[in-house]
Amino acid sequence: MNLKELLQFDNIVIQCHDNPDADAIASGYALFVYLRARGRQVRLIYGGSQTIQKSNLVLMVEMLDIPIEYVRSLVEEPELLLTVDCQYGEKNVQSFPARKVAVIDHHKMRPEDLPAMREVRDNYGACATIVWDMLCEEGFDAGEDERLSTALYYGLFMDTGKLQELRHPKDKDLRDALEFRCNRGNLFLFQNSNLSLEELRIAGQALSGYDYHPYYRFAIVEAQRCDPNILGVISDMLIEVDSVDVCIAYCMLDGGAKLSVRSCVRETRADELTAYVAEGLGSGGGHIRKSGGFLREDLLASVYESEYGSLKPSQPGVGVRRLLAERMERYFREQDLIHVGAEDVPDLSGAAVYQKRRLPIGYVRATDLYPAGTRVEVRMLEGDTVFTIREDTYFMIGVEAEVYKNNEEYFLSHNEPVDIPYQFQGEYAPTVHEAVSAVGFEAEAGSRKNLKDFARTCIPRDTSFIHARQLTRRTKVFVSWSDSYLMGVPGDWLVRRTEDQNDIYIVKKDIFSKMYMPLSEAQADLNDN
């Protein structure tokens, strides 16, 4: 769905979920501004049992002059009811009649429960990001309106654990685009009005009831029902304990369990761990050190019943704790760690040999973008990576839009530049900008450059050979050029260049067959030619 489709209706009601949070209010407000600017009759509402109470949200509505209304009923049935940051018919959404219903949301739900008019992107960290991206597609610049940009930025800020649980590159794009076009004085004021005395009590009570695994050094705590940002406060405090390397704080909300995940060790990425514990139960993602997720109530009950028996309706949090504890223990038990350059690095010399297929890929000479010595951040679907540009640095864009770097000697010996226009294919085009050290709202990044706009085409030479074997266990490869690790799961491939036993990396299973062919197949092709 795009925003133009909404313009076929004259009378539109935008509905947030009951007890709306900053993300719901911001997303609804942005849609209100867009539709009002297009001459539509529009209202922004929410229902439920009480009006907005939290101090930061009261300030947000008042200072940004957001026309949100608390209603118990609608006198007139609207032509269109547009639910935002929620889905029509859910427990936390008061039911209002409407001739037509549409949904914009970032929570995972069953497609059969959704209306035909919908835009649901469950891999996004905030609904505000979806709405901002839809506005951008219509050429509607939210940054020109300080109140609107402040609302959208704050919605993202709050729904992603103060920007530490950004899931998708678009979340980061919103952050970069609006951070210096909003009212940061207001943002600081909202942020410093976020915690009530009751929430302080909830945090203290949760921390006193932790579970701890001494061998794998992880902790789990359950909090009473609370604002999801309070979970971030709890997990931030827990990860500072000297014997805790990884932790999860969670609470039960309408529809499931909200998670806040933290890690302080290189061996565990918080975003990757969140995706692991949420697999088959919901969704999650975020940053290397801080991440968040949501486990759906229906999936929790189904999985728990299949493994342990019926989940007591009165104690859903107990079941979540058991599932989390067992998944966490399995996560650490069933993994292999490979440190490139170490004595125990696996010997792949006996593994099958493969040759790189001669498929067109993209390349960019890095100094065409920034001078040598510049530290840059490359943003791609898999996450952000920081490189320092040298005179001989080349950025490569792979068959799945993944970005990696080569030096000039390696690039020219393994790739042949060709005079063919580069054609980008992928969900998100990688971008690059000068990296900065930023805390909170203090530092502004340079302008972002799209790699596909500078890319030229090359084809791998027929001298690129590797040893490779498929993984049977989850495997992490630690390399010298990254602060993180390369991650592989069963079915992915552990790869080593034939000429360098320390050039070991992971290739995803859905990419491997596109990139490589068995040596026997390559020799047959050569004989045919």
C-alpha positions in Angstrom: 0.0 0.0 0.0 1.1 3.6 -0.6 -0.2 6.8 0.8 -1.8 7.9 -2.5 -4.3 5.0 -2.1 -5.7 6.7 1.0 -6.6 9.8 -1.0 -9.6 8.1 -2.5 -11.4 8.7 0.8 -12.6 12.1 2.1 -13.5 11.2 5.7 -10.6 9.4 7.4 -10.1 8.4 11.1 -6.5 7.5 12.2 -6.6 5.2 15.2 -3.7 4.5 17.6 -3.8 1.5 20.0 -5.2 2.0 23.4 -2.8 3.7 25.8 -0.7 4.9 22.9 3.1 5.2 23.1 5.4 7.7 21.4 5.7 5.7 18.3 2.0 5.3 17.8 1.4 9.0 18.4 4.2 10.1 16.1 3.1 7.8 13.3 -0.5 8.8 13.6 0.4 12.5 13.7 2.6 12.2 10.5 -0.3 10.6 8.7 -2.7 13.3 10.0 -0.4 16.1 8.7 0.0 14.4 5.3 -3.8 13.8 4.8 -4.7 17.2 6.1 -2.2 18.8 3.6 -4.0 16.8 0.9 -7.3 18.4 1.8 -8.9 15.4 3.5 -11.2 15.5 6.5 -9.2 13.6 9.2 -9.1 12.9 12.9 -6.5 11.2 15.1 -7.9 9.2 17.9 -7.4 6.4 20.5 -9.7 4.5 22.8 -9.4 2.3 25.8 -10.0 2.7 29.5 -8.0 5.9 30.2 -6.4 9.0 28.7 -2.7 9.4 28.1 -1.0 9.5 31.6 2.8 9.3 31.2 4.6 12.6 31.7 6.8 12.3 28.6 3.8 11.6 26.3 1.7 14.4 27.8 4.6 16.8 27.1 5.0 15.4 23.6 1.3 16.0 22.8 1.2 19.5 24.3 4.6 20.8 23.1 4.2 19.5 19.5 0.5 20.5 19.4 -0.6 17.0 18.3 -4.4 16.9 17.8 -4.9 13.4 19.2 -8.4 12.8 20.8 -9.5 10.2 23.4 -12.9 8.8 22.3 -15.2 6.1 23.6 -17.4 6.0 20.5 -17.6 7.5 17.0 -20.9 9.4 16.2 -20.3 9.1 12.4 -18.9 6.0 10.7 -15.8 7.1 8.7 -15.2 6.1 5.1 -11.8 4.8 6.2 -10.5 3.8 9.6 -6.7 3.6 9.5 -5.0 1.8 12.4 -1.4 2.8 13.0 1.2 0.9 15.1 -1.5 -1.7 15.7 -4.0 -3.9 13.9 -7.8 -3.8 13.8 -9.4 -6.4 16.0 -6.5 -6.9 18.4 -7.0 -6.8 22.2 -5.3 -3.5 22.6 -7.3 -1.7 20.0 -10.9 -0.6 20.8 -13.2 -1.6 18.0 -14.9 1.2 16.1 -17.2 0.6 13.0 -15.9 1.8 9.6 -16.9 1.3 6.0 -13.3 0.4 5.2 -10.2 -0.5 7.3 -6.5 -0.1 6.5 -3.4 -0.9 8.6 0.1 0.5 8.9 2.2 -1.5 11.5 5.5 -3.0 12.3 4.3 -6.0 14.4 4.2 -9.5 13.0 0.7 -10.9 12.6 -1.0 -13.5 10.5 -1.7 -12.2 6.9 -5.2 -13.7 6.9 -6.1 -11.4 9.8 -5.2 -8.3 7.9 -7.3 -6.1 5.5 -6.4 -5.8 1.9 -5.2 -2.3 2.4 -2.2 -2.7 4.6 1.5 -1.9 4.9 3.1 -4.2 7.5 6.9 -4.4 7.8 7.7 -6.5 10.8 11.5 -6.2 10.3 11.3 -2.4 11.1 12.1 -1.1 14.6 9.3 1.4 14.7 6.1 2.2 12.9 7.4 5.8 12.6 10.0 4.5 10.1 7.4 3.0 7.9 5.4 6.2 7.8 8.5 8.3 7.2 9.6 6.1 4.3 6.1 6.2 2.8 6.1 10.0 3.1 9.5 10.0 1.3 8.1 7.9 -1.5 5.5 10.6 -2.0 8.1 13.4 -2.0 6.7 14.7 1.3 9.7 16.0 3.3 9.0 15.6 7.1 12.2 17.5 7.9 10.6 20.8 6.7 8.3 20.7 9.7 10.2 20.8 13.0 7.2 19.5 15.1 6.7 16.6 12.7 10.4 15.7 12.5 10.6 15.9 16.3 7.6 13.6 16.7 8.9 11.0 14.2 12.4 11.0 15.6 11.1 10.7 19.2 8.8 7.8 18.2 11.8 5.9 16.7 13.9 6.9 19.7 11.5 5.4 22.2 10.4 2.3 20.3 14.1 1.2 19.7 15.4 1.5 23.2 16.9 5.0 22.7 18.1 4.1 19.3 20.0 1.0 20.5 17.5 -1.5 19.0 17.4 -0.3 15.4 16.5 -3.3 13.3 16.5 -2.1 9.6 18.7 0.2 7.6 15.6 2.4 7.1 15.4 3.0 10.9 19.0 4.3 10.8 18.1 6.4 7.7 15.3 8.1 9.6 17.6 8.8 12.5 20.2 10.4 10.3 17.7 12.3 8.2 15.8 13.9 11.1 18.3 14.1 14.0 19.4 17.6 13.2 16.1 18.8 11.8 14.1 18.3 15.0 13.9 20.3 18.3 16.5 18.6 20.4 15.6 20.7 23.4 12.2 19.2 23.4 13.7 15.7 22.9 15.9 16.1 26.0 12.8 17.3 28.0 10.7 14.3 26.9 13.6 11.9 27.7 14.1 13.3 31.2 10.4 12.9 32.0 10.3 9.2 31.1 10.5 7.4 34.4 7.8 7.6 37.1 8.3 6.5 40.8 6.1 3.5 40.1 8.3 2.4 37.2 11.3 2.9 39.4 9.7 0.5 41.9 9.1 -2.0 39.1 12.7 -1.9 38.0 14.0 -2.5 41.5 11.6 -5.4 42.1 12.6 -7.0 38.8 16.3 -6.8 39.5 15.9 -8.5 42.9 14.4 -11.6 41.2 16.9 -12.5 38.6 17.9 -16.0 37.4 21.6 -16.5 36.7 23.5 -19.2 34.8 27.1 -19.3 36.2 28.7 -21.4 33.4 27.4 -19.4 30.4 27.2 -16.1 32.5 23.7 -15.0 31.4 20.9 -13.6 33.5 17.1 -13.4 32.9 14.6 -11.1 34.8 10.9 -10.7 34.5 9.3 -7.3 35.2 5.7 -6.5 35.9 3.7 -5.1 33.0 5.4 -1.8 32.2 6.4 0.6 29.4 8.9 -1.3 27.2 11.5 1.4 27.8 11.6 0.5 31.4 12.9 -2.9 30.3 15.8 -1.1 28.7 16.6 0.6 32.1 16.5 -2.8 33.8 18.7 -4.6 31.2 21.2 -1.7 31.1 21.6 -2.0 34.9 21.9 -5.8 34.8 24.6 -5.9 32.2 26.8 -3.8 34.4 27.1 -6.6 36.9 30.7 -8.0 36.7 29.6 -11.7 36.3 26.9 -11.1 33.7 28.0 -11.1 30.0 24.5 -11.4 28.5 21.0 -10.7 29.9 17.4 -10.5 28.9 14.7 -8.5 30.7 11.1 -9.1 29.7 7.5 -8.3 30.6 4.1 -9.5 29.5 2.0 -7.1 27.4 -1.1 -7.4 25.3 -0.4 -10.0 22.7 2.8 -11.4 24.1 6.2 -10.7 25.7 8.4 -7.8 25.1 12.2 -8.5 25.4 15.2 -6.2 26.0 18.5 -7.9 25.4 22.1 -6.8 26.3 25.6 -8.2 25.7 29.0 -6.9 26.7 31.2 -9.5 25.1 32.5 -9.9 21.6 31.4 -13.5 21.4 27.7 -12.7 21.5 25.9 -10.1 19.4 22.7 -8.9 21.1 20.8 -8.7 17.8 21.8 -12.1 16.7 20.9 -13.6 20.1 17.5 -11.9 20.0 16.8 -13.4 16.6 17.8 -16.8 17.9 15.5 -16.8 21.0 12.6 -15.3 19.0 12.8 -17.8 16.1 9.3 -19.3 15.6 7.9 -17.1 18.4 8.1 -13.6 17.1 10.7 -11.2 15.9 13.6 -9.2 17.1 16.7 -7.2 16.2 18.8 -4.2 17.0 22.4 -3.4 17.7 25.5 -5.4 18.5 25.3 -4.6 22.2 21.6 -3.8 22.7 18.6 -5.3 21.1 14.9 -5.9 21.5 12.2 -8.3 20.5 8.6 -9.4 20.9 7.2 -13.0 21.4 3.7 -13.5 20.2 1.2 -14.9 22.7 -0.3 -17.5 20.3 3.0 -18.8 19.2 4.3 -18.9 22.8 1.3 -21.1 23.8 1.7 -23.4 20.8 5.5 -23.9 21.2 5.3 -24.3 25.0 2.5 -26.9 24.7 4.5 -28.9 22.2 7.6 -29.0 24.5 6.2 -29.0 28.0 2.5 -29.2 28.1 -0.2 -26.6 28.5 0.8 -23.1 29.6 -1.1 -21.8 32.6 -3.1 -18.8 31.5 -2.5 -17.2 34.9 1.3 -17.5 34.7 2.4 -16.8 31.1 5.6 -15.1 32.4 6.7 -18.3 34.0 6.4 -20.1 30.7 8.3 -17.4 28.9 11.1 -17.6 31.4 11.4 -21.3 30.9 11.5 -21.0 27.2 14.1 -18.2 27.3 16.3 -20.0 29.7 16.4 -23.2 27.7 16.9 -21.4 24.4 19.7 -19.3 25.9 21.5 -22.4 27.3 21.1 -24.2 23.9 22.4 -21.1 22.1 25.7 -21.2 24.0 26.0 -25.0 24.0 25.4 -25.6 20.3 27.9 -23.3 18.7 31.5 -23.3 17.4 33.9 -20.4 17.6 36.7 -20.0 15.0 39.4 -17.3 15.5 41.2 -16.7 12.3 44.9 -17.0 12.8 44.6 -19.2 15.9 46.3 -22.6 16.1 43.0 -24.4 16.3 41.6 -22.9 13.1 39.9 -25.8 11.1 41.9 -27.3 8.2 39.8 -27.1 5.0 42.5 -28.3 2.7 40.7 -31.7 2.3 37.3 -30.0 1.6 35.8 -29.9 -1.9 37.2 -27.2 -4.3 34.9 -24.7 -5.9 35.4 -21.9 -8.5 33.7 -18.5 -8.4 31.1 -18.1 -11.1 31.7 -15.4 -13.7 28.7 -13.3 -12.7 28.7 -9.5 -12.9 29.1 -7.8 -9.5 29.6 -4.2 -8.5 32.8 -2.4 -7.4 33.6 1.1 -6.3 37.1 2.6 -5.8 36.8 4.0 -2.3 38.9 7.1 -3.0 36.3 8.1 -5.6 34.0 8.7 -2.6 36.3 10.0 0.2 40.1 10.7 0.6 42.4 8.0 1.9 42.5 7.9 5.7 38.7 8.6 6.0 36.9 6.4 8.4 33.5 5.5 6.8 30.4 3.6 7.8 28.8 1.4 5.1 25.1 0.7 5.6 23.6 -2.4 4.1 20.7 -4.8 4.9 22.9 -7.0 7.0 24.0 -4.1 9.3 26.5 -1.3 9.4 30.2 -1.9 9.0 33.0 0.7 9.6 36.1 0.8 7.3 39.1 3.1 7.0 39.8 4.0 3.4 43.3 3.4 2.0 44.6 4.4 -1.4 44.1 0.9 -2.7 40.6 0.2 -1.1 37.8 -1.2 -3.3 34.2 -1.7 -2.1 32.6 -4.8 -3.6 28.8 -5.2 -4.0 27.9 -8.9 -4.0 25.1 -10.8 -5.7 22.8 -10.2 -2.7 23.9 -6.5 -2.3 26.3 -7.4 0.5 29.3 -5.1 0.8 32.9 -6.2 1.5 36.3 -4.6 0.7 39.4 -5.7 -1.2 42.8 -4.1 -1.7 43.7 -3.2 -5.3 46.2 -6.1 -5.8 43.6 -8.7 -4.8 40.8 -7.0 -6.7 42.7 -6.9 -10.0 44.1 -10.4 -9.6 40.6 -11.9 -8.9 38.3 -9.6 -10.9 38.1 -8.3 -14.4 36.5 -4.8 -14.9 34.0 -4.9 -17.9 32.3 -2.1 -19.8 28.7 -3.0 -18.7 26.4 -0.7 -16.8 26.0 -1.9 -13.2 22.5 -3.1 -12.4 21.7 -3.1 -8.7 19.3 -5.8 -7.4 18.3 -6.0 -3.8 15.9 -4.8 -1.2 18.1 -2.0 0.2 20.8 -0.2 -1.8 24.0 0.1 0.3 25.1 3.6 1.3 28.3 5.0 2.8 29.1 8.2 4.8 31.9 9.5 6.9 31.8 7.9 10.3 31.5 10.1 13.4 31.6 9.5 17.1 28.1 10.3 18.3 26.4 10.2 21.7 22.7 11.0 22.1 22.0 14.1 19.9 25.5 15.6 19.8 27.2 14.7 16.5 26.1 15.0 12.9 27.2 12.6 10.2 28.2 13.7 6.8 26.0 13.3 3.7 25.3 9.7 2.8 26.3 8.5 -0.7 24.6 5.6 -2.4 27.2 3.0 -3.6 25.1 1.9 -6.6 25.4 5.5 -8.0 29.2 5.1 -8.2 29.4 1.4 -8.9 30.9 -0.2 -12.0 30.7 -3.8 -13.1 33.4 -6.5 -12.9 33.4 -10.3 -13.4 35.4 -12.7 -11.3 38.3 -14.2 -13.1 38.5 -18.0 -13.6 41.4 -18.2 -11.2 39.3 -17.7 -8.0 39.2 -21.0 -6.2 38.1 -22.0 -2.6 37.8 -24.9 -0.3 34.3 -25.2 1.2 32.2 -27.4 3.4 28.7 -27.0 4.7 28.1 -26.3 8.4 26.3 -28.7 10.6 26.4 -26.4 13.7 26.0 -22.7 14.3 29.4 -21.2 13.8 31.0 -17.8 14.4 34.2 -16.7 12.6 36.2 -14.0 14.2 38.3 -12.0 11.8 40.9 -9.3 12.3 39.2 -6.6 10.2 35.9 -6.5 12.2 35.0 -6.0 15.8 32.1 -8.5 15.3 32.0 -11.9 13.8 30.7 -13.7 10.7 27.8 -15.9 11.5 26.8 -19.2 9.9 24.0 -21.6 10.6 23.6 -25.3 9.5 23.4 -25.3 5.7 25.6 -22.3 5.3 29.2 -22.7 4.0 32.6 -22.4 5.7 34.9 -21.2 3.0 38.7 -20.7 2.7 40.6 -19.3 -0.3 43.0 -22.0 -1.6 46.0 -19.7 -1.6 45.5 -18.4 2.0 44.7 -20.7 4.9 43.8 -17.7 7.1 41.3 -16.2 4.7 38.3 -17.9 6.2 34.7 -16.7 6.0 31.1 -17.7 5.9 28.9 -17.7 2.8 25.1 -18.0 3.3 23.5 -21.1 1.8 21.2 -19.1 -0.5 24.1 -17.2 -1.9 26.7 -20.0 -2.2 25.2 -21.8 -5.3 24.8 -18.4 -7.0 28.5 -17.5 -6.4 30.4 -20.8 -6.7 30.3 -24.0 -8.8 32.1 -27.3 -8.1 35.5 -27.6 -9.8 34.2 -30.5 -11.9 31.5 -28.3 -13.3 33.9 -25.5 -14.0 36.3 -28.0 -15.9 33.3 -29.3 -17.9 32.4 -25.8 -18.9 36.0 -25.2 -20.0 36.1 -28.3 -22.1 32.8 -27.4 -23.8 34.3 -24.1 -24.8 
